[in-house]
Each structure stands twice: as C-alpha cells, then as structure tokens.
Amino acid sequence: MKDQKDSTVISQTSEFQSKKDKLLSGTDRTAQPEKKQGSVNGAVPENETVLCCPICGGKLVREEKSYRCEKRHSFDRARQGYVNLLPVQQKHSLNPGDTKEMLSARRRFLDSGHYHPICQDVADCILRYQRREHPLLADIGCGEGYYTAAFERLCGVNGIGADIAKDGVRMACQRSKTILWLVATASRLPFREESVDVLTAMFSLLLPEEYERVLKPGGCVIEVTVGSDHLRELKEIIYDEVFEQHKHPVSVEGALVETECTEHRYRMTLPHRELQDLLLMTPHFWRIRQERRRQLEETEQLTLTVHYWVRVLQKTQ
C-alpha cells in the first residue's frame, strides 16, 4: 500500500510540474485565455455573472454598456473598459486609494521584474488549489493590474481585478481586455454570495468575513504579507532606528482555515531609477526627511532584502 501511495503522490507532483512548465513556456494554450473563455452559454463571460449591486445587493445584469439591477440602479462601463461599483456613500474621500504618481511608479517598478518571484509563488498556489479549468479569481486591491494580469497569463484564470483607486483601475485596463476591472471597496465586494473560486490579496488588507461570504465552499484566499526584514536596508537609510519586529500573518477565525503558510526571502539590487520608484510606491515616501531623501537620490544602486509570507486560507465545505 505504501508503494502505491508514494507512486500516486509522485504522479500528481509530476502532473502539476508538467502543467506549470507548459503554462510558463506558453505551450499550453489555457495560459492564453481566448475572448470567450469562461462564458455562460457562449454569451456573457462568467466574471460578469457574479456581480451584485453595491447599493441594494441585487443581481447585476449587463445591458449593452451598462449594468442594472431589478431596482434599476445603473452602472456604466467606462470608455477604458472598467466598471465603477463604488457609490459615493461608500467613499471616505474624494479620490480614495493611491495617487497617480504612486501608481505610475509601481507600474514601472513591477514591470522591471523585481517582484516576479512573488508573483510566481502565488501562481504556483493557484495551480495547486484550482479545482476546475479557468477558475474565477478576484484580485482584491489589484492596483494597476500587474499581478491580476500575470495570474491570467500564468494560470489561465477567469479574472476580476478590484481596487478603490479609480486611476489604478483605469491603468489596469491596459493590461488585459478579458479581465473584468472594477472600482470597488474590499469591505463590501460587489459579488454574489459563494460565487468566487479564488481570492488574492497581494500586500492588501485581509477581510475574513467579507471574503468568506463571496467564496465558494472549498474556495481559497491566497494572501501575501510582508516579513520582518522586508526592505530593511531601505528603512535603515530612511529612519534613525529600525525596531525589531516579528511580522507573521494574523490568525483568523470562522470558515476560513489555514492550509499552508510559507516564508520566502531573496535579495535584489536596484539601480537608481528603480530605487526611486520603489520609494515612491511605498508609505515610506511620506515619512522620509529631506536629508535622507537627498542621500537616496545620490545612491547609484542598493541591494535590498525581499521578505514575505504566502498563506492559503481555504473555506470549509
């Protein structure tokens, strides 16, 4: 019996590795979703069938270039392709979320590939936990869309990207025409109950009760959080003192059960321009004193530690 069990595990592992290699090389066409991928009865894409009205909670139905519920609340699809499902009563400021400058810096930095290992670690988790072909994945706090588009490309998911920053979602539309891009708040996701297969939270706030509500039974949340030593070398330049911290993903209760949690580290060397972009896309930019900023402006390159946790929380059946 032991030999039979071992051979089964080896077979499953080989099958996963083969699928992963094909996706990364582009030889598996599921990694390149066709326009009609995930459609229902060949008509409405699946990622559009799970939407609910952010005002009354009723089901949203697409009518040409807008979405309406039974109570006639209407939301137009913008010229760039996104849908704004953030009503004014759910906004806490005029322009919530990151600024255009921060988003542009993030786009340049992420496109340089320095965070690709993080993206790959999450893609590996998606492939291991997906229970069907082209699962419905919602990336919460998607920003300008780097990770969302990568998961579509690497894993063949049927994607939704949601963020509270309209400028970020507008930029994300340039990354993929098959992903449904939404302006929405994570505290009240515009998805029907038990409608999503996978949720990703890439360095964004985890809201267990809301995530539990929209996940299908057996679905999962894949969360990335920073580790204690993340960008430590940069912090040592910015701050007079860097306090020792022992960062670890916070515990959760309820129907979301932790099935794995792994710690990751690597080092990257950034030239001057990418270092400036990294600073601008982080909260440290707003805390740095003028003399420390000048020091960084004169730094030609800097080697930094990347330290993060990847955790999978699965919803019980």
Backbone hydrogen bonds, N-H to C=O, Kabsch-Sander energy under -0.5 kcal/mol:
donor,donor_aa,acceptor,acceptor_aa,energy
5,K,1,M,-2.4
6,D,2,K,-2.8
7,S,3,D,-2.2
8,T,4,Q,-1.7
9,V,5,K,-2.2
10,I,6,D,-2.5
11,S,7,S,-2.3
12,Q,8,T,-2.5
13,T,9,V,-2.6
14,S,10,I,-2.6
15,E,11,S,-2.3
16,F,12,Q,-2.2
17,Q,13,T,-2.5
18,S,14,S,-2.6
19,K,15,E,-2.2
20,K,16,F,-2.6
21,D,17,Q,-2.7
22,K,18,S,-2.1
23,L,19,K,-2.1
24,L,20,K,-2.4
25,S,21,D,-2.1
26,G,22,K,-1.3
27,T,22,K,-1.1
28,D,22,K,-1.5
29,R,27,T,-0.7
31,A,28,D,-1.9
32,Q,29,R,-1.5
37,Q,34,E,-1.8
39,S,36,K,-1.7
40,V,44,V,-2.5
41,N,39,S,-0.6
43,A,40,V,-1.9
44,V,40,V,-0.8
46,E,38,G,-2.7
48,E,45,P,-2.0
49,T,45,P,-0.6
49,T,46,E,-1.5
50,V,46,E,-0.6
51,L,48,E,-0.6
52,C,190,P,-2.0
53,C,58,G,-3.7
57,G,53,C,-1.6
60,L,51,L,-2.2
61,V,68,R,-2.8
63,E,66,S,-3.5
66,S,63,E,-1.4
67,Y,75,F,-2.4
68,R,61,V,-2.6
69,C,73,H,-1.4
72,R,69,C,-2.0
75,F,67,Y,-2.2
77,R,65,K,-3.2
78,A,76,D,-0.6
78,A,82,Y,-3.1
81,G,78,A,-1.3
83,V,181,W,-2.1
84,N,76,D,-0.8
85,L,83,V,-0.9
85,L,183,V,-2.4
90,Q,87,P,-2.2
91,K,88,V,-1.3
103,L,99,T,-2.4
104,S,100,K,-2.6
105,A,101,E,-2.1
106,R,102,M,-2.3
107,R,103,L,-2.4
108,R,104,S,-2.2
109,F,105,A,-2.5
110,L,106,R,-3.0
111,D,107,R,-2.2
112,S,108,R,-0.7
112,S,109,F,-1.0
113,G,110,L,-1.7
114,H,109,F,-0.7
116,H,113,G,-1.5
118,I,115,Y,-0.6
119,C,115,Y,-1.8
120,Q,116,H,-2.7
121,D,117,P,-2.1
122,V,118,I,-1.9
123,A,119,C,-2.3
124,D,120,Q,-2.3
125,C,121,D,-1.5
126,I,122,V,-2.4
127,L,123,A,-2.3
128,R,124,D,-1.9
129,Y,125,C,-2.2
130,Q,126,I,-1.8
137,L,135,P,-0.7
137,L,158,N,-2.2
138,A,198,V,-2.6
139,D,137,L,-0.5
139,D,160,I,-3.1
140,I,138,A,-0.7
140,I,200,T,-2.5
141,G,162,A,-2.6
142,C,139,D,-0.6
142,C,162,A,-2.1
145,G,142,C,-2.1
149,A,145,G,-2.4
150,A,146,Y,-1.7
151,F,147,Y,-2.4
152,E,148,T,-1.7
153,R,149,A,-2.1
154,L,150,A,-3.1
155,C,151,F,-2.1
156,G,152,E,-1.3
157,V,151,F,-0.9
158,N,135,P,-2.9
159,G,157,V,-0.8
160,I,137,L,-2.0
161,G,180,L,-2.2
162,A,139,D,-2.5
163,D,182,L,-1.9
166,K,164,I,-0.8
169,V,165,A,-2.0
170,R,166,K,-2.6
171,M,167,D,-1.8
172,A,168,G,-2.2
173,C,169,V,-1.4
174,Q,171,M,-1.5
175,R,172,A,-2.2
176,S,172,A,-0.8
180,L,159,G,-2.2
181,W,179,I,-0.7
182,L,161,G,-3.1
183,V,83,V,-2.3
184,A,163,D,-1.5
184,A,182,L,-0.7
188,R,185,T,-1.1
189,L,186,A,-0.6
191,F,189,L,-1.5
192,R,50,V,-2.7
194,E,213,R,-2.3
195,S,192,R,-0.8
195,S,214,V,-2.0
196,V,214,V,-2.4
197,D,136,L,-1.5
198,V,136,L,-2.1
199,L,220,C,-2.3
200,T,138,A,-2.1
201,A,222,I,-2.4
203,F,201,A,-1.1
203,F,224,V,-1.9
207,L,205,L,-0.5
211,Y,207,L,-2.5
212,E,208,P,-2.8
213,R,209,E,-1.6
214,V,210,E,-1.5
215,L,211,Y,-1.5
216,K,196,V,-2.7
218,G,315,K,-1.7
219,G,216,K,-2.6
220,C,197,D,-1.9
221,V,313,L,-3.2
222,I,199,L,-2.9
223,E,221,V,-0.6
223,E,311,R,-2.8
224,V,201,A,-2.6
225,T,309,W,-1.7
227,G,307,H,-3.0
230,H,227,G,-1.4
231,L,305,T,-3.2
232,R,229,D,-1.9
235,K,231,L,-2.0
236,E,232,R,-2.1
237,I,233,E,-0.7
237,I,234,L,-0.8
238,I,234,L,-1.9
239,Y,235,K,-2.9
243,F,241,E,-0.6
257,V,255,A,-0.7
257,V,314,Q,-2.8
259,T,312,V,-2.6
260,E,312,V,-1.2
262,T,310,V,-2.6
264,H,308,Y,-2.8
266,Y,306,V,-1.8
268,M,304,L,-2.3
270,L,268,M,-0.6
270,L,302,L,-2.9
272,H,300,E,-1.4
275,L,271,P,-2.1
276,Q,272,H,-2.1
277,D,273,R,-2.0
278,L,274,E,-2.2
279,L,275,L,-2.2
280,L,276,Q,-2.1
281,M,277,D,-1.7
282,T,279,L,-1.2
285,F,279,L,-0.6
285,F,282,T,-1.4
286,W,283,P,-1.2
287,R,284,H,-1.5
288,I,284,H,-1.1
293,R,289,R,-2.2
294,R,290,Q,-2.2
295,Q,291,E,-1.6
296,L,292,R,-1.9
297,E,293,R,-2.3
298,E,294,R,-1.3
299,T,296,L,-1.1
300,E,298,E,-0.5
302,L,270,L,-2.0
304,L,268,M,-3.2
304,L,302,L,-0.5
306,V,266,Y,-3.4
307,H,305,T,-0.6
308,Y,264,H,-2.2
309,W,225,T,-2.9
310,V,262,T,-2.6
311,R,223,E,-2.7
312,V,260,E,-2.8
313,L,221,V,-2.8
314,Q,257,V,-3.0
314,Q,312,V,-0.5
315,K,219,G,-3.1
316,T,255,A,-2.3
